[in-house]
Amino acid sequence: MTCATSAKVLVKATKPTVTVSYTEPTTTADGTPLIALDKTTIYYDLGNGPVKTMDVPATKPTGGGQVSQTVKIPIGPNEEKSITICVTATSRMRNDGPPKQ
């Protein structure tokens, strides 16, 4: 899994959580209307490659739902890190779409 489109966030040990908010896609990678969205997946990257943090069930098969999830980032005490967050979408046929910012 590669995060081509992503968001960078500064995380501190005093607040090691990030709220990730996004709108589910409504079209497939080729532009056709989405009819079988299964889930979106949130990843974080501390610099060693993406790590899956959670799967979020689709709000409906056609997508378009507003999603907001809080993700805890595993950093040590007194640390401060710039991390990358990305989200992918997966259809019921298990085809991953391109990452969303």
SETI-67840 format. One record per residue (C-alpha): residue in three letters; y, x, z. Coordinates in Angstrom, 1 decimal, always signed. Layout:
// SETI-67840
(pt ALA (Y X Z))
...
This chain:
// SETI-67840
(pt MET (+0.0 +0.0 +0.0))
(pt THR (+3.4 +1.4 -1.0))
(pt CYS (+6.7 +0.1 +0.2))
(pt ALA (+8.8 +0.4 -2.9))
(pt THR (+11.5 -1.9 -1.5))
(pt SER (+12.2 -1.7 +2.2))
(pt ALA (+14.8 -1.8 +5.0))
(pt LYS (+15.6 +1.1 +7.3))
(pt VAL (+16.2 +0.4 +11.0))
(pt LEU (+17.0 +2.6 +14.0))
(pt VAL (+14.7 +1.9 +16.9))
(pt LYS (+15.3 +3.1 +20.5))
(pt ALA (+12.9 +3.4 +23.4))
(pt THR (+15.2 +1.0 +25.3))
(pt LYS (+14.7 -1.7 +22.7))
(pt PRO (+11.5 -0.9 +20.7))
(pt THR (+11.4 -4.2 +18.9))
(pt VAL (+12.7 -5.3 +15.5))
(pt THR (+13.2 -8.8 +14.3))
(pt VAL (+12.1 -9.1 +10.7))
(pt SER (+13.5 -12.1 +8.8))
(pt TYR (+12.8 -13.0 +5.2))
(pt THR (+12.2 -15.8 +2.7))
(pt GLU (+8.7 -16.1 +1.3))
(pt PRO (+8.5 -15.6 -2.5))
(pt THR (+8.3 -18.6 -4.8))
(pt THR (+7.1 -16.8 -7.9))
(pt THR (+4.3 -14.4 -8.7))
(pt ALA (+4.9 -10.8 -9.8))
(pt ASP (+4.9 -12.0 -13.5))
(pt GLY (+7.5 -14.7 -12.7))
(pt THR (+5.3 -17.8 -12.8))
(pt PRO (+5.6 -20.4 -10.0))
(pt LEU (+3.6 -19.5 -6.9))
(pt ILE (+0.9 -22.1 -6.1))
(pt ALA (-1.5 -20.2 -3.8))
(pt LEU (+0.5 -18.1 -1.3))
(pt ASP (-1.9 -17.2 +1.6))
(pt LYS (+0.2 -14.9 +3.8))
(pt THR (+2.8 -12.3 +4.1))
(pt THR (+2.2 -9.0 +5.8))
(pt ILE (+4.7 -6.9 +7.7))
(pt TYR (+4.5 -3.1 +7.8))
(pt TYR (+6.4 -0.4 +9.5))
(pt ASP (+6.6 +3.3 +8.7))
(pt LEU (+7.5 +6.0 +11.3))
(pt GLY (+7.4 +8.6 +8.5))
(pt ASN (+3.6 +9.0 +8.1))
(pt GLY (+3.0 +6.1 +5.8))
(pt PRO (+3.0 +2.3 +6.2))
(pt VAL (+1.2 +0.7 +9.1))
(pt LYS (+0.2 -2.9 +9.1))
(pt THR (+1.7 -4.7 +12.0))
(pt MET (+0.9 -8.4 +11.4))
(pt ASP (-0.2 -11.0 +8.9))
(pt VAL (+2.0 -14.2 +8.9))
(pt PRO (+0.3 -17.3 +7.4))
(pt ALA (+2.2 -18.9 +4.5))
(pt THR (+4.4 -21.9 +5.4))
(pt LYS (+3.1 -23.6 +2.3))
(pt PRO (+1.1 -22.6 -0.8))
(pt THR (+4.3 -22.6 -3.0))
(pt GLY (+6.1 -20.2 -0.6))
(pt GLY (+9.9 -20.4 +0.0))
(pt GLY (+9.6 -20.7 +3.8))
(pt GLN (+12.0 -18.9 +6.2))
(pt VAL (+10.1 -16.4 +8.4))
(pt SER (+11.3 -14.6 +11.4))
(pt GLN (+9.0 -12.4 +13.5))
(pt THR (+9.6 -9.8 +16.3))
(pt VAL (+7.7 -6.6 +15.8))
(pt LYS (+7.1 -4.0 +18.6))
(pt ILE (+7.4 -0.4 +17.4))
(pt PRO (+5.2 +2.1 +19.2))
(pt ILE (+7.7 +4.9 +20.2))
(pt GLY (+7.7 +7.1 +23.2))
(pt PRO (+10.1 +7.0 +26.2))
(pt ASN (+13.5 +8.5 +25.4))
(pt GLU (+12.8 +8.4 +21.7))
(pt GLU (+15.0 +7.1 +18.9))
(pt LYS (+13.5 +6.8 +15.4))
(pt SER (+14.6 +5.6 +12.0))
(pt ILE (+11.8 +3.5 +10.7))
(pt THR (+11.1 +1.6 +7.4))
(pt ILE (+10.1 -2.0 +7.4))
(pt CYS (+8.6 -3.8 +4.4))
(pt VAL (+6.8 -7.1 +3.7))
(pt THR (+4.2 -7.9 +1.1))
(pt ALA (+2.9 -11.3 -0.1))
(pt THR (-0.8 -12.1 -0.8))
(pt SER (-2.1 -15.0 -2.7))
(pt ARG (-5.3 -16.9 -1.8))
(pt MET (-7.0 -14.9 -4.5))
(pt ARG (-6.1 -11.8 -2.4))
(pt ASN (-3.7 -10.3 -4.9))
(pt ASP (-0.9 -8.4 -3.2))
(pt GLY (+2.6 -8.9 -4.7))
(pt PRO (+5.3 -6.3 -4.7))
(pt PRO (+6.9 -5.5 -1.3))
(pt LYS (+10.0 -7.6 -0.3))
(pt GLN (+13.0 -6.2 +1.5))
